Amino acid sequence: MTEEPRPSGPDAGRPACGPGSGCACAVGNEFGEREVRRELRSYRRSGPPRTTRWLIDALRVGGVEGLTVLDIGAGVGAVHHELLAVGAAGAIDVDGSPAFVDATRDEAERRGTVDRIRYEVGDFVELAPTIEPADLVALDRVICCYPDMAALVRLSVARARVRYGVVYPKDTWWMRLGGRFLNGLARLFRQRTRAWIHRSADVEAIVGAAGFRPRFRRSTLFWQVAVYERAAA
């Protein structure tokens, strides 16, 4: 169990896993409307952060016209907003934070796409039986805040028909060390959210067992972005 340091540079506009990150599927929203609206303003001003843009670009290779999107731990909805803008037919937004769901709905209304999005508030693992499959499934900085990685990845990849994309922390010693320190601070200040550095090999094994093969991988000092495609029968 660990939490990573906040990134600097192009990723600095998106908080690290924890309150306000979009990684709210496990514990809901500890921060208030002000923090959520700040992130929405940042998205409207600067677009998605670098790793989110990599995820979106890898998911859309070959075109997304008519495809559906399941955006888990969606935050302000950058992934599905951008995919809908280039031809995706519809999306499901799942987030544990009502404030984030309200913010992404506001953005969808501004874009004229709200009627193409279904909103679900809660823990995806608990909601999974009610969530239908989608062509593209994305978890952008969500694995890092969920203790039961195996359940989250197994249930989410099972709902991907074509591609499955994730952004999560690199499995390195410095991330674990920094995370222990930051999680200690979170306990001190009585914050419920914790972040977890799960083994990359474990994530990849679950995705591979579901019939998906790597299509794209790229990383920063802190984050790794991976997109998988269902192997041909």
C-alpha positions as CSV (number, residue, x, y, z in Angstrom):
1,M,0.0,0.0,0.0
2,T,1.4,3.3,-1.0
3,E,0.7,6.6,-2.6
4,E,2.9,8.4,-5.1
5,P,4.3,11.9,-5.1
6,R,2.5,14.5,-7.0
7,P,3.9,14.9,-10.5
8,S,5.4,18.0,-11.8
9,G,5.5,19.5,-15.3
10,P,2.7,18.6,-17.8
11,D,1.0,16.3,-15.3
12,A,0.8,18.8,-12.5
13,G,-2.7,20.0,-13.5
14,R,-4.1,16.6,-12.5
15,P,-3.8,15.7,-8.8
16,A,-2.1,12.4,-7.9
17,C,-4.3,9.5,-6.8
18,G,-6.3,10.6,-3.9
19,P,-9.0,13.3,-3.3
20,G,-9.8,15.3,-6.4
21,S,-7.9,12.9,-8.7
22,G,-10.8,11.2,-10.4
23,C,-9.7,8.0,-8.5
24,A,-12.8,8.3,-6.4
25,C,-14.4,4.9,-7.0
26,A,-13.4,3.4,-3.7
27,V,-14.1,6.1,-1.1
28,G,-16.1,8.8,-2.8
29,N,-15.2,12.5,-2.6
30,E,-13.3,13.8,0.4
31,F,-12.8,17.2,-1.2
32,G,-15.6,19.6,-1.9
33,E,-17.2,21.3,-4.9
34,R,-14.4,24.0,-5.0
35,E,-11.7,21.4,-5.7
36,V,-13.8,19.6,-8.4
37,R,-14.6,22.9,-10.1
38,R,-10.9,23.8,-10.1
39,E,-10.1,20.6,-11.9
40,L,-12.9,21.2,-14.4
41,R,-11.6,24.7,-15.1
42,S,-8.1,23.3,-15.7
43,Y,-9.5,20.7,-18.1
44,R,-11.4,23.4,-20.0
45,R,-8.4,25.7,-20.1
46,S,-5.6,23.2,-20.9
47,G,-7.3,19.9,-22.0
48,P,-6.3,16.5,-20.6
49,P,-3.0,16.1,-18.9
50,R,-0.2,14.3,-20.8
51,T,-0.8,10.8,-19.6
52,T,-4.6,11.1,-20.2
53,R,-3.9,12.4,-23.7
54,W,-1.7,9.3,-24.4
55,L,-4.5,7.1,-23.2
56,I,-7.1,8.8,-25.3
57,D,-4.9,8.7,-28.4
58,A,-4.1,5.0,-28.0
59,L,-7.8,4.1,-27.5
60,R,-8.8,6.0,-30.6
61,V,-6.3,4.6,-33.1
62,G,-8.1,3.3,-36.1
63,G,-11.2,5.4,-35.3
64,V,-13.9,5.2,-32.7
65,E,-16.9,6.0,-34.9
66,G,-20.0,4.3,-33.4
67,L,-18.1,2.7,-30.5
68,T,-19.2,2.9,-26.9
69,V,-17.0,3.9,-23.9
70,L,-17.0,2.9,-20.2
71,D,-15.0,5.5,-18.2
72,I,-14.4,4.2,-14.7
73,G,-13.4,6.7,-12.0
74,A,-14.0,9.3,-14.7
75,G,-13.3,12.4,-12.7
76,V,-14.2,15.4,-14.9
77,G,-14.8,12.9,-17.8
78,A,-11.8,13.9,-20.0
79,V,-11.6,10.4,-21.6
80,H,-15.2,10.0,-22.7
81,H,-15.6,13.7,-23.5
82,E,-12.7,13.5,-25.9
83,L,-13.7,10.2,-27.5
84,L,-17.3,11.4,-27.9
85,A,-15.9,14.4,-29.7
86,V,-14.2,12.2,-32.3
87,G,-17.2,9.9,-33.1
88,A,-17.8,7.6,-30.2
89,A,-21.6,6.8,-30.0
90,G,-22.1,6.9,-26.2
91,A,-20.5,6.5,-22.8
92,I,-21.1,5.3,-19.3
93,D,-19.5,7.5,-16.6
94,V,-18.9,5.7,-13.3
95,D,-17.4,7.6,-10.3
96,G,-17.7,7.4,-6.6
97,S,-17.9,11.2,-6.2
98,P,-21.2,12.9,-6.8
99,A,-19.3,16.2,-7.2
100,F,-17.3,14.8,-10.1
101,V,-20.4,13.3,-11.7
102,D,-22.1,16.7,-11.5
103,A,-19.1,18.4,-13.0
104,T,-18.8,16.0,-15.9
105,R,-22.5,16.3,-16.6
106,D,-22.1,20.1,-16.7
107,E,-19.4,19.7,-19.2
108,A,-21.5,17.3,-21.3
109,E,-24.3,19.8,-21.3
110,R,-21.9,22.5,-22.5
111,R,-20.8,20.2,-25.3
112,G,-24.3,19.0,-26.2
113,T,-23.5,15.4,-25.5
114,V,-25.3,14.8,-22.2
115,D,-28.0,12.6,-23.8
116,R,-25.3,10.2,-25.0
117,I,-23.9,9.6,-21.5
118,R,-25.2,7.5,-18.6
119,Y,-24.0,8.4,-15.1
120,E,-23.5,6.0,-12.3
121,V,-22.3,7.1,-8.8
122,G,-20.6,4.5,-6.7
123,D,-17.9,1.8,-6.4
124,F,-17.5,0.2,-9.8
125,V,-16.8,-3.2,-8.2
126,E,-20.1,-3.1,-6.5
127,L,-22.0,-1.7,-9.5
128,A,-20.3,-4.1,-12.0
129,P,-23.3,-6.5,-12.3
130,T,-25.4,-3.6,-13.5
131,I,-22.9,-2.2,-16.0
132,E,-23.1,-3.5,-19.6
133,P,-20.0,-4.1,-21.7
134,A,-18.6,-1.3,-23.9
135,D,-16.2,-1.3,-26.8
136,L,-13.6,0.8,-25.0
137,V,-13.0,0.7,-21.3
138,A,-10.7,3.2,-19.5
139,L,-9.4,3.5,-16.0
140,D,-7.4,6.7,-15.7
141,R,-5.6,6.8,-12.3
142,V,-8.1,4.5,-10.7
143,I,-6.1,1.3,-10.0
144,C,-3.9,3.4,-7.7
145,C,-6.6,4.1,-5.2
146,Y,-8.3,0.7,-5.1
147,P,-7.1,-1.9,-2.6
148,D,-8.6,-4.9,-4.4
149,M,-6.9,-4.5,-7.7
150,A,-7.7,-8.0,-8.8
151,A,-11.4,-7.5,-8.5
152,L,-11.3,-4.1,-10.1
153,V,-9.2,-5.2,-13.1
154,R,-11.0,-8.5,-13.6
155,L,-14.5,-7.0,-13.6
156,S,-13.6,-4.0,-15.7
157,V,-11.6,-5.9,-18.4
158,A,-14.5,-8.3,-18.6
159,R,-16.7,-5.4,-19.9
160,A,-14.3,-4.4,-22.7
161,R,-15.2,-5.7,-26.1
162,V,-12.4,-4.1,-28.1
163,R,-9.8,-2.2,-26.1
164,Y,-8.9,-1.7,-22.5
165,G,-6.8,1.2,-21.3
166,V,-5.2,2.1,-17.9
167,V,-3.1,4.7,-16.3
168,Y,-1.5,3.7,-13.0
169,P,1.7,4.2,-11.0
170,K,4.9,2.6,-12.0
171,D,5.9,-0.3,-9.7
172,T,9.2,1.1,-8.4
173,W,10.9,1.3,-5.0
174,W,10.8,5.1,-5.0
175,M,7.1,5.1,-5.5
176,R,6.6,2.7,-2.6
177,L,8.9,4.7,-0.3
178,G,7.2,8.1,-1.2
179,G,3.8,6.5,-0.9
180,R,4.4,5.2,2.6
181,F,5.3,8.7,3.7
182,L,2.4,10.4,2.0
183,N,-0.1,7.8,3.3
184,G,1.3,8.4,6.7
185,L,0.4,12.1,6.3
186,A,-3.1,11.1,5.1
187,R,-3.6,9.1,8.3
188,L,-2.3,12.0,10.4
189,F,-4.8,14.4,8.8
190,R,-7.6,11.7,9.0
191,Q,-8.1,11.5,5.2
192,R,-9.8,8.2,4.2
193,T,-8.1,7.9,0.8
194,R,-5.0,5.8,0.4
195,A,-3.1,5.0,-2.8
196,W,-1.7,1.6,-3.7
197,I,1.2,0.6,-5.9
198,H,0.1,-2.7,-7.3
199,R,2.5,-5.0,-9.1
200,S,2.4,-4.3,-12.9
201,A,2.9,-8.0,-13.6
202,D,-0.2,-8.8,-11.6
203,V,-2.3,-6.3,-13.6
204,E,-0.9,-7.5,-16.9
205,A,-1.6,-11.2,-16.0
206,I,-5.3,-10.5,-15.3
207,V,-5.7,-8.5,-18.5
208,G,-3.9,-11.2,-20.5
209,A,-6.0,-14.0,-19.0
210,A,-9.1,-12.1,-20.3
211,G,-7.8,-12.4,-23.8
212,F,-6.2,-9.0,-24.4
213,R,-2.7,-8.3,-25.8
214,P,-0.6,-5.1,-25.4
215,R,-1.1,-2.5,-28.0
216,F,0.5,0.6,-26.5
217,R,2.8,1.4,-23.5
218,R,4.4,4.6,-22.4
219,S,5.5,6.0,-19.1
220,T,6.7,9.1,-17.2
221,L,8.8,9.1,-14.0
222,F,5.7,8.3,-12.0
223,W,3.0,6.9,-14.3
224,Q,2.6,4.2,-16.9
225,V,0.0,4.1,-19.6
226,A,-1.0,0.8,-21.1
227,V,-3.7,0.0,-23.8
228,Y,-4.6,-3.5,-24.7
229,E,-6.6,-4.9,-27.5
230,R,-8.7,-8.1,-27.6
231,A,-6.7,-10.8,-29.4
232,A,-8.2,-12.2,-32.6
233,A,-10.1,-15.5,-32.1
